[in-house]
Amino acid sequence: MTVEEILKAAQGLSFEERRKLIQGLFQQLPPSTQLSGSVVSVGDLEAGTQTIREMVSRSLERTAAQLD
């Protein structure tokens, strides 16, 4: 399953099902202590944002693989 397919499937879920999905995705993320206190300038914010996007994408891919 691709990320787009997961997103389309998630749109059809009830609020409670989406809440559980989001909780499951957050549980797969590494502890937030890795990122806390790491932004010291605006440039770091962009790098941090990209890191978070990559982590969420990997988490979605793992979830998609488990759903297949």
PDB file with one MODEL, atoms N, CA, C and O in Angstrom:
MODEL        1
ATOM      1  N   MET A   1       0.830  -1.183   0.000  1.00  0.00           N
ATOM      2  CA  MET A   1       0.000   0.000   0.000  1.00  0.00           C
ATOM      3  C   MET A   1       0.874   1.247   0.000  1.00  0.00           C
ATOM      4  O   MET A   1       1.878   1.313   0.709  1.00  0.00           O
ATOM      5  N   THR A   2       0.491   2.215  -0.787  1.00  0.00           N
ATOM      6  CA  THR A   2       1.230   3.475  -0.807  1.00  0.00           C
ATOM      7  C   THR A   2       0.652   4.413   0.245  1.00  0.00           C
ATOM      8  O   THR A   2      -0.423   4.162   0.790  1.00  0.00           O
ATOM      9  N   VAL A   3       1.367   5.484   0.522  1.00  0.00           N
ATOM     10  CA  VAL A   3       0.892   6.481   1.483  1.00  0.00           C
ATOM     11  C   VAL A   3      -0.427   7.073   1.000  1.00  0.00           C
ATOM     12  O   VAL A   3      -1.333   7.305   1.800  1.00  0.00           O
ATOM     13  N   GLU A   4      -0.539   7.317  -0.296  1.00  0.00           N
ATOM     14  CA  GLU A   4      -1.768   7.880  -0.838  1.00  0.00           C
ATOM     15  C   GLU A   4      -2.942   6.933  -0.632  1.00  0.00           C
ATOM     16  O   GLU A   4      -4.044   7.370  -0.301  1.00  0.00           O
ATOM     17  N   GLU A   5      -2.712   5.639  -0.826  1.00  0.00           N
ATOM     18  CA  GLU A   5      -3.775   4.654  -0.621  1.00  0.00           C
ATOM     19  C   GLU A   5      -4.204   4.613   0.846  1.00  0.00           C
ATOM     20  O   GLU A   5      -5.391   4.483   1.148  1.00  0.00           O
ATOM     21  N   ILE A   6      -3.239   4.724   1.746  1.00  0.00           N
ATOM     22  CA  ILE A   6      -3.547   4.739   3.175  1.00  0.00           C
ATOM     23  C   ILE A   6      -4.380   5.967   3.509  1.00  0.00           C
ATOM     24  O   ILE A   6      -5.363   5.875   4.244  1.00  0.00           O
ATOM     25  N   LEU A   7      -3.985   7.122   2.967  1.00  0.00           N
ATOM     26  CA  LEU A   7      -4.732   8.343   3.241  1.00  0.00           C
ATOM     27  C   LEU A   7      -6.165   8.249   2.728  1.00  0.00           C
ATOM     28  O   LEU A   7      -7.097   8.665   3.415  1.00  0.00           O
ATOM     29  N   LYS A   8      -6.347   7.708   1.531  1.00  0.00           N
ATOM     30  CA  LYS A   8      -7.695   7.558   0.986  1.00  0.00           C
ATOM     31  C   LYS A   8      -8.518   6.607   1.853  1.00  0.00           C
ATOM     32  O   LYS A   8      -9.693   6.862   2.119  1.00  0.00           O
ATOM     33  N   ALA A   9      -7.902   5.518   2.290  1.00  0.00           N
ATOM     34  CA  ALA A   9      -8.614   4.559   3.139  1.00  0.00           C
ATOM     35  C   ALA A   9      -8.960   5.189   4.485  1.00  0.00           C
ATOM     36  O   ALA A   9     -10.038   4.938   5.024  1.00  0.00           O
ATOM     37  N   ALA A  10      -8.067   5.994   5.027  1.00  0.00           N
ATOM     38  CA  ALA A  10      -8.298   6.627   6.330  1.00  0.00           C
ATOM     39  C   ALA A  10      -9.455   7.612   6.274  1.00  0.00           C
ATOM     40  O   ALA A  10     -10.133   7.824   7.280  1.00  0.00           O
ATOM     41  N   GLN A  11      -9.688   8.212   5.126  1.00  0.00           N
ATOM     42  CA  GLN A  11     -10.777   9.179   5.003  1.00  0.00           C
ATOM     43  C   GLN A  11     -12.134   8.519   5.194  1.00  0.00           C
ATOM     44  O   GLN A  11     -13.100   9.184   5.571  1.00  0.00           O
ATOM     45  N   GLY A  12     -12.214   7.228   4.940  1.00  0.00           N
ATOM     46  CA  GLY A  12     -13.466   6.518   5.100  1.00  0.00           C
ATOM     47  C   GLY A  12     -13.701   5.979   6.504  1.00  0.00           C
ATOM     48  O   GLY A  12     -14.743   5.382   6.773  1.00  0.00           O
ATOM     49  N   LEU A  13     -12.744   6.185   7.396  1.00  0.00           N
ATOM     50  CA  LEU A  13     -12.864   5.683   8.763  1.00  0.00           C
ATOM     51  C   LEU A  13     -13.718   6.618   9.616  1.00  0.00           C
ATOM     52  O   LEU A  13     -13.848   7.809   9.331  1.00  0.00           O
ATOM     53  N   SER A  14     -14.283   6.054  10.647  1.00  0.00           N
ATOM     54  CA  SER A  14     -15.018   6.877  11.607  1.00  0.00           C
ATOM     55  C   SER A  14     -14.016   7.676  12.435  1.00  0.00           C
ATOM     56  O   SER A  14     -12.813   7.419  12.393  1.00  0.00           O
ATOM     57  N   PHE A  15     -14.528   8.644  13.185  1.00  0.00           N
ATOM     58  CA  PHE A  15     -13.658   9.463  14.018  1.00  0.00           C
ATOM     59  C   PHE A  15     -12.866   8.593  14.994  1.00  0.00           C
ATOM     60  O   PHE A  15     -11.661   8.780  15.164  1.00  0.00           O
ATOM     61  N   GLU A  16     -13.547   7.647  15.628  1.00  0.00           N
ATOM     62  CA  GLU A  16     -12.894   6.771  16.607  1.00  0.00           C
ATOM     63  C   GLU A  16     -11.812   5.904  15.949  1.00  0.00           C
ATOM     64  O   GLU A  16     -10.738   5.708  16.518  1.00  0.00           O
ATOM     65  N   GLU A  17     -12.098   5.394  14.760  1.00  0.00           N
ATOM     66  CA  GLU A  17     -11.116   4.588  14.043  1.00  0.00           C
ATOM     67  C   GLU A  17      -9.899   5.421  13.655  1.00  0.00           C
ATOM     68  O   GLU A  17      -8.766   4.946  13.742  1.00  0.00           O
ATOM     69  N   ARG A  18     -10.130   6.660  13.229  1.00  0.00           N
ATOM     70  CA  ARG A  18      -9.011   7.556  12.892  1.00  0.00           C
ATOM     71  C   ARG A  18      -8.174   7.869  14.121  1.00  0.00           C
ATOM     72  O   ARG A  18      -6.945   7.914  14.056  1.00  0.00           O
ATOM     73  N   ARG A  19      -8.853   8.085  15.242  1.00  0.00           N
ATOM     74  CA  ARG A  19      -8.139   8.367  16.485  1.00  0.00           C
ATOM     75  C   ARG A  19      -7.221   7.199  16.850  1.00  0.00           C
ATOM     76  O   ARG A  19      -6.073   7.405  17.242  1.00  0.00           O
ATOM     77  N   LYS A  20      -7.730   5.984  16.720  1.00  0.00           N
ATOM     78  CA  LYS A  20      -6.919   4.799  17.021  1.00  0.00           C
ATOM     79  C   LYS A  20      -5.758   4.661  16.045  1.00  0.00           C
ATOM     80  O   LYS A  20      -4.656   4.283  16.441  1.00  0.00           O
ATOM     81  N   LEU A  21      -5.997   4.961  14.778  1.00  0.00           N
ATOM     82  CA  LEU A  21      -4.937   4.903  13.773  1.00  0.00           C
ATOM     83  C   LEU A  21      -3.826   5.887  14.111  1.00  0.00           C
ATOM     84  O   LEU A  21      -2.645   5.543  14.067  1.00  0.00           O
ATOM     85  N   ILE A  22      -4.211   7.108  14.446  1.00  0.00           N
ATOM     86  CA  ILE A  22      -3.221   8.139  14.786  1.00  0.00           C
ATOM     87  C   ILE A  22      -2.436   7.735  16.030  1.00  0.00           C
ATOM     88  O   ILE A  22      -1.220   7.914  16.080  1.00  0.00           O
ATOM     89  N   GLN A  23      -3.121   7.194  17.030  1.00  0.00           N
ATOM     90  CA  GLN A  23      -2.427   6.726  18.230  1.00  0.00           C
ATOM     91  C   GLN A  23      -1.410   5.648  17.876  1.00  0.00           C
ATOM     92  O   GLN A  23      -0.286   5.660  18.377  1.00  0.00           O
ATOM     93  N   GLY A  24      -1.807   4.713  17.010  1.00  0.00           N
ATOM     94  CA  GLY A  24      -0.893   3.653  16.591  1.00  0.00           C
ATOM     95  C   GLY A  24       0.318   4.192  15.860  1.00  0.00           C
ATOM     96  O   GLY A  24       1.430   3.697  16.045  1.00  0.00           O
ATOM     97  N   LEU A  25       0.111   5.207  15.027  1.00  0.00           N
ATOM     98  CA  LEU A  25       1.233   5.805  14.296  1.00  0.00           C
ATOM     99  C   LEU A  25       2.192   6.505  15.256  1.00  0.00           C
ATOM    100  O   LEU A  25       3.409   6.383  15.122  1.00  0.00           O
ATOM    101  N   PHE A  26       1.641   7.239  16.226  1.00  0.00           N
ATOM    102  CA  PHE A  26       2.498   7.927  17.183  1.00  0.00           C
ATOM    103  C   PHE A  26       3.283   6.946  18.043  1.00  0.00           C
ATOM    104  O   PHE A  26       4.410   7.240  18.442  1.00  0.00           O
ATOM    105  N   GLN A  27       2.705   5.790  18.332  1.00  0.00           N
ATOM    106  CA  GLN A  27       3.407   4.794  19.127  1.00  0.00           C
ATOM    107  C   GLN A  27       4.622   4.243  18.382  1.00  0.00           C
ATOM    108  O   GLN A  27       5.586   3.801  19.008  1.00  0.00           O
ATOM    109  N   GLN A  28       4.579   4.268  17.062  1.00  0.00           N
ATOM    110  CA  GLN A  28       5.693   3.772  16.259  1.00  0.00           C
ATOM    111  C   GLN A  28       6.829   4.783  16.125  1.00  0.00           C
ATOM    112  O   GLN A  28       7.945   4.417  15.756  1.00  0.00           O
ATOM    113  N   LEU A  29       6.553   6.039  16.420  1.00  0.00           N
ATOM    114  CA  LEU A  29       7.595   7.066  16.317  1.00  0.00           C
ATOM    115  C   LEU A  29       8.609   6.895  17.438  1.00  0.00           C
ATOM    116  O   LEU A  29       8.250   6.463  18.533  1.00  0.00           O
ATOM    117  N   PRO A  30       9.865   7.225  17.182  1.00  0.00           N
ATOM    118  CA  PRO A  30      10.864   7.171  18.249  1.00  0.00           C
ATOM    119  C   PRO A  30      10.526   8.205  19.324  1.00  0.00           C
ATOM    120  O   PRO A  30       9.807   9.166  19.052  1.00  0.00           O
ATOM    121  N   PRO A  31      11.031   8.018  20.522  1.00  0.00           N
ATOM    122  CA  PRO A  31      10.745   8.985  21.594  1.00  0.00           C
ATOM    123  C   PRO A  31      11.089  10.409  21.169  1.00  0.00           C
ATOM    124  O   PRO A  31      12.077  10.640  20.472  1.00  0.00           O
ATOM    125  N   SER A  32      10.263  11.357  21.598  1.00  0.00           N
ATOM    126  CA  SER A  32      10.435  12.744  21.168  1.00  0.00           C
ATOM    127  C   SER A  32      11.670  13.404  21.771  1.00  0.00           C
ATOM    128  O   SER A  32      12.042  14.501  21.356  1.00  0.00           O
ATOM    129  N   THR A  33      12.305  12.761  22.733  1.00  0.00           N
ATOM    130  CA  THR A  33      13.489  13.363  23.341  1.00  0.00           C
ATOM    131  C   THR A  33      14.600  13.572  22.321  1.00  0.00           C
ATOM    132  O   THR A  33      15.498  14.383  22.549  1.00  0.00           O
ATOM    133  N   GLN A  34      14.556  12.859  21.208  1.00  0.00           N
ATOM    134  CA  GLN A  34      15.558  13.035  20.171  1.00  0.00           C
ATOM    135  C   GLN A  34      15.475  14.423  19.543  1.00  0.00           C
ATOM    136  O   GLN A  34      16.488  14.968  19.105  1.00  0.00           O
ATOM    137  N   LEU A  35      14.262  15.000  19.496  1.00  0.00           N
ATOM    138  CA  LEU A  35      14.082  16.291  18.838  1.00  0.00           C
ATOM    139  C   LEU A  35      13.939  17.445  19.821  1.00  0.00           C
ATOM    140  O   LEU A  35      14.162  18.597  19.448  1.00  0.00           O
ATOM    141  N   SER A  36      13.574  17.163  21.069  1.00  0.00           N
ATOM    142  CA  SER A  36      13.326  18.251  22.012  1.00  0.00           C
ATOM    143  C   SER A  36      14.597  19.047  22.270  1.00  0.00           C
ATOM    144  O   SER A  36      15.670  18.483  22.486  1.00  0.00           O
ATOM    145  N   GLY A  37      14.458  20.357  22.245  1.00  0.00           N
ATOM    146  CA  GLY A  37      15.582  21.253  22.490  1.00  0.00           C
ATOM    147  C   GLY A  37      16.565  21.348  21.344  1.00  0.00           C
ATOM    148  O   GLY A  37      17.645  21.917  21.503  1.00  0.00           O
ATOM    149  N   SER A  38      16.207  20.794  20.175  1.00  0.00           N
ATOM    150  CA  SER A  38      17.162  20.777  19.072  1.00  0.00           C
ATOM    151  C   SER A  38      17.061  21.997  18.163  1.00  0.00           C
ATOM    152  O   SER A  38      17.974  22.241  17.374  1.00  0.00           O
ATOM    153  N   VAL A  39      15.974  22.774  18.249  1.00  0.00           N
ATOM    154  CA  VAL A  39      15.812  23.947  17.391  1.00  0.00           C
ATOM    155  C   VAL A  39      16.409  25.155  18.089  1.00  0.00           C
ATOM    156  O   VAL A  39      15.909  25.606  19.120  1.00  0.00           O
ATOM    157  N   VAL A  40      17.487  25.673  17.511  1.00  0.00           N
ATOM    158  CA  VAL A  40      18.133  26.851  18.087  1.00  0.00           C
ATOM    159  C   VAL A  40      18.087  28.042  17.144  1.00  0.00           C
ATOM    160  O   VAL A  40      18.431  29.155  17.541  1.00  0.00           O
ATOM    161  N   SER A  41      17.669  27.826  15.904  1.00  0.00           N
ATOM    162  CA  SER A  41      17.514  28.926  14.962  1.00  0.00           C
ATOM    163  C   SER A  41      16.427  28.571  13.955  1.00  0.00           C
ATOM    164  O   SER A  41      15.993  27.421  13.889  1.00  0.00           O
ATOM    165  N   VAL A  42      15.985  29.550  13.172  1.00  0.00           N
ATOM    166  CA  VAL A  42      14.926  29.325  12.203  1.00  0.00           C
ATOM    167  C   VAL A  42      15.339  28.277  11.173  1.00  0.00           C
ATOM    168  O   VAL A  42      14.500  27.488  10.739  1.00  0.00           O
ATOM    169  N   GLY A  43      16.590  28.250  10.776  1.00  0.00           N
ATOM    170  CA  GLY A  43      17.082  27.247   9.826  1.00  0.00           C
ATOM    171  C   GLY A  43      16.915  25.840  10.376  1.00  0.00           C
ATOM    172  O   GLY A  43      16.609  24.903   9.637  1.00  0.00           O
ATOM    173  N   ASP A  44      17.120  25.702  11.687  1.00  0.00           N
ATOM    174  CA  ASP A  44      16.953  24.396  12.308  1.00  0.00           C
ATOM    175  C   ASP A  44      15.497  23.963  12.293  1.00  0.00           C
ATOM    176  O   ASP A  44      15.207  22.767  12.248  1.00  0.00           O
ATOM    177  N   LEU A  45      14.579  24.921  12.331  1.00  0.00           N
ATOM    178  CA  LEU A  45      13.154  24.593  12.298  1.00  0.00           C
ATOM    179  C   LEU A  45      12.808  23.892  10.993  1.00  0.00           C
ATOM    180  O   LEU A  45      12.058  22.916  10.998  1.00  0.00           O
ATOM    181  N   GLU A  46      13.338  24.370   9.882  1.00  0.00           N
ATOM    182  CA  GLU A  46      13.084  23.736   8.593  1.00  0.00           C
ATOM    183  C   GLU A  46      13.651  22.329   8.569  1.00  0.00           C
ATOM    184  O   GLU A  46      12.999  21.401   8.093  1.00  0.00           O
ATOM    185  N   ALA A  47      14.861  22.168   9.080  1.00  0.00           N
ATOM    186  CA  ALA A  47      15.472  20.837   9.125  1.00  0.00           C
ATOM    187  C   ALA A  47      14.672  19.914  10.035  1.00  0.00           C
ATOM    188  O   ALA A  47      14.477  18.743   9.711  1.00  0.00           O
ATOM    189  N   GLY A  48      14.211  20.427  11.162  1.00  0.00           N
ATOM    190  CA  GLY A  48      13.402  19.635  12.083  1.00  0.00           C
ATOM    191  C   GLY A  48      12.082  19.235  11.461  1.00  0.00           C
ATOM    192  O   GLY A  48      11.622  18.107  11.641  1.00  0.00           O
ATOM    193  N   THR A  49      11.468  20.158  10.728  1.00  0.00           N
ATOM    194  CA  THR A  49      10.201  19.872  10.052  1.00  0.00           C
ATOM    195  C   THR A  49      10.397  18.762   9.037  1.00  0.00           C
ATOM    196  O   THR A  49       9.568  17.857   8.943  1.00  0.00           O
ATOM    197  N   GLN A  50      11.470  18.814   8.283  1.00  0.00           N
ATOM    198  CA  GLN A  50      11.740  17.773   7.292  1.00  0.00           C
ATOM    199  C   GLN A  50      11.981  16.433   7.967  1.00  0.00           C
ATOM    200  O   GLN A  50      11.525  15.400   7.478  1.00  0.00           O
ATOM    201  N   THR A  51      12.694  16.443   9.085  1.00  0.00           N
ATOM    202  CA  THR A  51      12.948  15.209   9.827  1.00  0.00           C
ATOM    203  C   THR A  51      11.640  14.585  10.297  1.00  0.00           C
ATOM    204  O   THR A  51      11.445  13.375  10.181  1.00  0.00           O
ATOM    205  N   ILE A  52      10.752  15.410  10.826  1.00  0.00           N
ATOM    206  CA  ILE A  52       9.458  14.908  11.294  1.00  0.00           C
ATOM    207  C   ILE A  52       8.659  14.337  10.127  1.00  0.00           C
ATOM    208  O   ILE A  52       8.047  13.277  10.260  1.00  0.00           O
ATOM    209  N   ARG A  53       8.658  15.016   8.994  1.00  0.00           N
ATOM    210  CA  ARG A  53       7.937  14.516   7.817  1.00  0.00           C
ATOM    211  C   ARG A  53       8.469  13.150   7.401  1.00  0.00           C
ATOM    212  O   ARG A  53       7.694  12.252   7.072  1.00  0.00           O
ATOM    213  N   GLU A  54       9.791  12.992   7.414  1.00  0.00           N
ATOM    214  CA  GLU A  54      10.391  11.722   7.037  1.00  0.00           C
ATOM    215  C   GLU A  54      10.020  10.622   8.028  1.00  0.00           C
ATOM    216  O   GLU A  54       9.758   9.487   7.629  1.00  0.00           O
ATOM    217  N   MET A  55       9.996  10.957   9.322  1.00  0.00           N
ATOM    218  CA  MET A  55       9.645   9.976  10.341  1.00  0.00           C
ATOM    219  C   MET A  55       8.190   9.542  10.195  1.00  0.00           C
ATOM    220  O   MET A  55       7.882   8.356  10.317  1.00  0.00           O
ATOM    221  N   VAL A  56       7.303  10.483   9.938  1.00  0.00           N
ATOM    222  CA  VAL A  56       5.887  10.159   9.749  1.00  0.00           C
ATOM    223  C   VAL A  56       5.714   9.306   8.497  1.00  0.00           C
ATOM    224  O   VAL A  56       4.941   8.349   8.498  1.00  0.00           O
ATOM    225  N   SER A  57       6.430   9.649   7.436  1.00  0.00           N
ATOM    226  CA  SER A  57       6.336   8.883   6.196  1.00  0.00           C
ATOM    227  C   SER A  57       6.787   7.441   6.420  1.00  0.00           C
ATOM    228  O   SER A  57       6.129   6.509   5.958  1.00  0.00           O
ATOM    229  N   ARG A  58       7.900   7.250   7.123  1.00  0.00           N
ATOM    230  CA  ARG A  58       8.376   5.890   7.413  1.00  0.00           C
ATOM    231  C   ARG A  58       7.361   5.139   8.272  1.00  0.00           C
ATOM    232  O   ARG A  58       7.123   3.949   8.067  1.00  0.00           O
ATOM    233  N   SER A  59       6.772   5.837   9.226  1.00  0.00           N
ATOM    234  CA  SER A  59       5.766   5.214  10.086  1.00  0.00           C
ATOM    235  C   SER A  59       4.551   4.773   9.276  1.00  0.00           C
ATOM    236  O   SER A  59       4.027   3.679   9.484  1.00  0.00           O
ATOM    237  N   LEU A  60       4.105   5.622   8.356  1.00  0.00           N
ATOM    238  CA  LEU A  60       2.981   5.277   7.491  1.00  0.00           C
ATOM    239  C   LEU A  60       3.319   4.077   6.610  1.00  0.00           C
ATOM    240  O   LEU A  60       2.474   3.210   6.388  1.00  0.00           O
ATOM    241  N   GLU A  61       4.547   4.027   6.112  1.00  0.00           N
ATOM    242  CA  GLU A  61       4.961   2.905   5.276  1.00  0.00           C
ATOM    243  C   GLU A  61       4.967   1.612   6.071  1.00  0.00           C
ATOM    244  O   GLU A  61       4.543   0.573   5.564  1.00  0.00           O
ATOM    245  N   ARG A  62       5.450   1.660   7.334  1.00  0.00           N
ATOM    246  CA  ARG A  62       5.430   0.468   8.184  1.00  0.00           C
ATOM    247  C   ARG A  62       3.997   0.013   8.435  1.00  0.00           C
ATOM    248  O   ARG A  62       3.705  -1.182   8.404  1.00  0.00           O
ATOM    249  N   THR A  63       3.113   0.962   8.681  1.00  0.00           N
ATOM    250  CA  THR A  63       1.710   0.629   8.926  1.00  0.00           C
ATOM    251  C   THR A  63       1.101   0.015   7.679  1.00  0.00           C
ATOM    252  O   THR A  63       0.362  -0.965   7.769  1.00  0.00           O
ATOM    253  N   ALA A  64       1.401   0.577   6.521  1.00  0.00           N
ATOM    254  CA  ALA A  64       0.874   0.044   5.261  1.00  0.00           C
ATOM    255  C   ALA A  64       1.357  -1.390   5.042  1.00  0.00           C
ATOM    256  O   ALA A  64       0.593  -2.246   4.599  1.00  0.00           O
ATOM    257  N   ALA A  65       2.610  -1.642   5.350  1.00  0.00           N
ATOM    258  CA  ALA A  65       3.156  -2.988   5.184  1.00  0.00           C
ATOM    259  C   ALA A  65       2.450  -3.972   6.122  1.00  0.00           C
ATOM    260  O   ALA A  65       2.224  -5.125   5.757  1.00  0.00           O
ATOM    261  N   GLN A  66       2.107  -3.522   7.314  1.00  0.00           N
ATOM    262  CA  GLN A  66       1.418  -4.388   8.269  1.00  0.00           C
ATOM    263  C   GLN A  66      -0.015  -4.656   7.837  1.00  0.00           C
ATOM    264  O   GLN A  66      -0.555  -5.720   8.139  1.00  0.00           O
ATOM    265  N   LEU A  67      -0.643  -3.717   7.139  1.00  0.00           N
ATOM    266  CA  LEU A  67      -2.024  -3.870   6.696  1.00  0.00           C
ATOM    267  C   LEU A  67      -2.149  -4.765   5.464  1.00  0.00           C
ATOM    268  O   LEU A  67      -3.219  -5.313   5.201  1.00  0.00           O
ATOM    269  N   ASP A  68      -1.063  -4.913   4.712  1.00  0.00           N
ATOM    270  CA  ASP A  68      -1.104  -5.760   3.503  1.00  0.00           C
ATOM    271  C   ASP A  68      -1.232  -7.209   3.853  1.00  0.00           C
ATOM    272  O   ASP A  68      -1.281  -8.057   2.961  1.00  0.00           O
TER     273      ASP A  68
ENDMDL
END
